[in-house]
């Protein structure tokens, strides 16, 4: 783990004047990562962790002038180029964490509320591996669309399935995914009115025909019972060669998923539509969509509840982006440690037990 970090992060450009550097940049980055794993959430807490664990840290870091102050740590991360740090995080994640071929890589956005909505990040989440693959900051007064191709270009997506909500349902994004030899599943809503109308018409025609053309149609369903809630998901898939001719690269299937939810005698029903480059396979496509929805619980919820991301009030945007990268590095490492227990429990244990923290780093 130590060797891997040095290889990927040791050439990180130092934004400081060399003559005024009392602390090595790699030491500061590694200190911040260790502290973040061990429950630190602010610059002050990173310094406190460092002072408590200074003797232990000196076994792995140079620390020629001891532990830097929280003001120094904050200044460094304010100045540090977030894209440079992010690119190294992405390269490290792709090398260290094995992605299962055919797994879903969900792309989704998240605003950090502690920054009063000024910071919005688009992230990539590998569902089966349970790791963060990368993130990209959305420019203020913009939307996620320009950020998605930038994020995709950073990732290694070959043989994976990229899922995106309606915002990312764009022809150039489909092309970018296919260029990486990956597949996609896009949610289709009103922002693609013509495409949505085409899908609805195709399914309406299929229903009128009583789904007689079975070789072009596939169906799957799931039924879940949990906490007094019953949820039934039905998925119909049609083959369609027209949408690829309209500029949606490699698109070949239309998908309709209807969710029926019953909770305390209250019934709800919602229907969503999708297009995909995958073949007609309802069970596979339903699984892809469910994996995308899971990003909220498996990734965003963890960042907010376990890492208290929304509570962090770092207002300097570049510093906040770099802190977000540190949280994702820490999350990847903690999730991949094989010990039993919750993520919160593992962070607490890492704060108390330096040997366990070392195991997390080396895992």
N, C-alpha and C positions, 0 to 999 in steps of 0.2 A: 504493500500500500504506500509506504513511504517513497519507494523508488518510483512508482507510478505517478505520484503527485509531483515529485521533483521533475520528472520527464515532461509532464504536461504544463506545469505552472512556473518552472524556473525561468523561462524566457519572457514572463509577463512584463510588459513595458512598465518601468517605474516612472511615475509622473513627477517625482520629486527632484530637486537639484541634488546632484550627487554629493556635493561638498557639505550639504546640510542633513545627510541621512545618518542617523544614529542607530537605526534599526533596519534590518534586512527585510525587503518586501515579502519574500517567501515566508519568513518567520511570522510576519504579521498576518498573512493570509492563513497559514496553518493554525496559528493561535486562534483566529476567529472561527475557523471550522471546528476545531476541538471544543471551543466554548459553546458554539451553537448546538452541537450534539448534546452537550452537558447542560442544557436548559438556559443558557445565556440568550437574552433577547435584545439587549441594548449595548451601546459602546461601553458604558460604565460596567455592565455585568461581564463583558469580555475581559476588561482589565482586571476585575476582581477574580475571575477564574484564573487568569494568568498568574497573578500574584500568589494565589493559594497553591497552584500546581507548578510553580516555577522550577523547582528542583526536578520534577518529573519531566517537564517540557524540555529542559536542557539536555536530556538524554537523546532527544530527537532533533532539536532546533539549535541554532548557533547562539542566538540571543546575546550578542556581544555587549550590549548595554542594558541587560535585564529586560523586564516587561515594559513595553511602551505604555504611556498614559492613555486614558480613554480619549483625550483630545487629539493625541497623535493618531490613534487608530481611526477616529472619525475623519480626520483630515485626509488620511491616506485613501480611505474608501470613498470619500467625496470626489477626490481627484482621479482615482483609478478608472481607466476606461472600461466601462461596463461591457461593451461589446468584446473587448479583448478577454476579459474574465469569462464571459459567457462562451466564447468560442473554445476556450480551453476546457470549460466544464463539459461542453457537448462532446468534444473529442475524448475526454476522460470517460464519460458515461458510456459512450459507444464502445470503448475498448474494454472496460472493466465489467460491465453488466451485459450478459448474453441475452439478446432478444430472441424470443421464440419465433421462427418463421411462421408467417400467417397470422400473427397476433394483431390486434387492433392498436393503432397509435391514434389516440384521440387528441384533436387540436381544439382548444377552447380558451376563452378569455376570462380574466378575473381582474376586478378593480380592487385596489387596496384602500379600504375605507379610512384607515388612519391617516392617509395622505389627502383626505378630503376630496377623494375622487380624482386627484391629479395624476395618479399613476395607474395605468392599465397594462397588464401583461398578457400576452398570448403564449400559452404553454403547450408542450407536447408531452403526453403521458402514455407510456407503454403499459397496457392494461394487464396482460398476463404476467409480465415481469414485475409489475408494480413499482416502476421507477419513473422519475422525471428525466426526460431526454433533452430538454432545453426550453428556453423562453425567449421572447422578443418584446421589447417595449413598444407600445402603441404611442405614436406621436399625439400630443395634445390637440384637441379640436379635430380629431380624425376618427376613423373607425378601424376595425380589425383587418379589413381587406388588404391594405398595402403591407401589413406586418406579416401576414400568413406566408406569402412566397419567400420573404426573407428568412423566416424560421425554417420553412421546408428546405431551403437551400443549405442550411447548416446541418441537417440531419442525414442519417443513412437509413433509407426507408425500403431498400430492396426486399421484396417478398413479404412486406407487411401490408396491412389494410388501414388506410387513413380515413378517419371519420371526422366530419365537420358539420356544424349546424348551418342554418340557412344563410348566415352572413358569408360563409366561405364557399357557398355554392356558386362558383364562377368558372368560366371555361378555361381561363389561363391557369387557374389553380389545379384544375383537372389535368391539364397538360403537364404541369410541373410535377405532379405526382406520378403520372405515367412515365415521364422521362427518367424517373428514379426506379423504374421497374417495380412499381407498387400498384395496388388497387385502391379504390376509394368508394365511400358511401357518403352521399351528400343529402342533408335534409332539404326539402324543397318547400318554400312558403311563398308568400305574396310577392317577395322581391324578384322572383322569377315567374311572373304571372302567366306568360305564354307557356312555359314548361309545365307549371302546375296545372293549367287547364288541359294540356295534352295528356298528362298522367290521369287526371280525373275522367277524361273522356274515354281513355283506353280501358280503365277499370269498369266504367259504366257499360261500355260495349260488351266487355267480357261477362258481366253479370246478365245482360240481356240475352247473351248467347248461352247462359247457364253454364259457363265455364266448360263448354264442350271441347275446346281445343286444348286438351289436357297436356299435351306435350310441351306447350308453351307456358304452363301455369304450375306453380308449386305452392304448397300450403304447409304451415307449421303453426303450432300454438304452444303456449306454456301456461301453467296455472300455479300461482303461489298463494300460500296461506301464511300470514305472519301478523301477530299482534292484533288479532280480530279483523284483519283486512284480507279480502280475497281479491286477487288481481289476475285477470285473464288477458293474455296478449295473443292476438291473432295476426298472422303475417301471410299476405298473398304476394306472389312475385310473378310478373309477366316478363317475357322476353320482348325486346323492342329494338329494331335496327334503325329506326328513324332518328333517334336523338343523337346518335353518333354522327349522322349526316348533317346535323344542325350545329356541329362544332363541339359537342361534348365528347372529347377524345376517349375512345374505347368503351363508352357507355353502352351497356347491352341489356340492363334490367331495370324495370320499374317496380317499386315496392310500396305496399300499403300496409300499415300496422295500426290496428285498432286495439286500444286498451280499455278494458271494462274493469272498473274498480268499485268494490262494495265495502263500505266502512260504516258501521253502526246504522245499518238499514238505509244508508244514503248511497245511491248509485251515480257513478260518473262514467262518461265515455268520451274518448278523444281519439281522433284519427290523424295520423301523420303520413306524409308521402316522402319518398326518397328515390334517388337514382343511383346506379352503381355500375362499376366496371366488372363486378363479379358475375359469374354465371348464375343461372336459375337454381337457387338453392335456398329455400325459405328458412330452414333451420339455421344455416350459416349467417344469413343476412339479419335475421332476428337477433342472433347472438351478437353480431357486430353493433347493432343499434343499442342493445342493452349494455354492452361494454362501454359505449360512448356515454350513456347516461350515468354510468357508475363513476365517471371522473369527478362528479360532484362530491360523492361520499368518500371515495378512495384517495382523492388528491386535494381538492379545494377545502373540504371539511377538515381534513387533517391539518392543513396549513393554518386554518383559522382557529381551530380548537386546541390542537396539540402544540403548535408553534406560535399561536396568538398573532398571526400575521396582520389581521385587521386591526389589532390593538396597537400595533407599532406606529408611533407618531413621528418617525423620521421624515422631516419635511423636504430635505434636500433630495431631489429626484435621483441624481446619480448614486448617492449614498444608499437610498432606499432600494434601487435596483440591485446594487451589489449585495445588500443584506438579503434580498430575496433569493439571489443565487446561492448564498451561503446556506439558507434554509433548505433549498432543494438538494444541495450536496449532502447536508446532514440527514435529510429524509431518506435519500437513496441508501446511505450507509446503514442507518438504523433499521430500515425495512429489510435489508438483505442479511442482517445478522440472524443466525438460525435459532437463537434462544427463544423460549416461549415468553409470553407476556405482551402487554400492550405497548404501543409506541411511547406513550407517556411514561410507563413504567421503565422502559429501557433508557429513556433520557434521564430519568431520576437516578437510575442505577449508574449510568455513565458519570453523573455529577458526583456520586459518592465513591465510586470504585474506579481508580485509574487503570487497573488491569483490564476491567471490562471495557473501558473507553478505548484502550489499545486494541482489544479484540475487534471492536466495531470498526476502527480505522483499518485494520489489517484484513478484515473479512473479504 
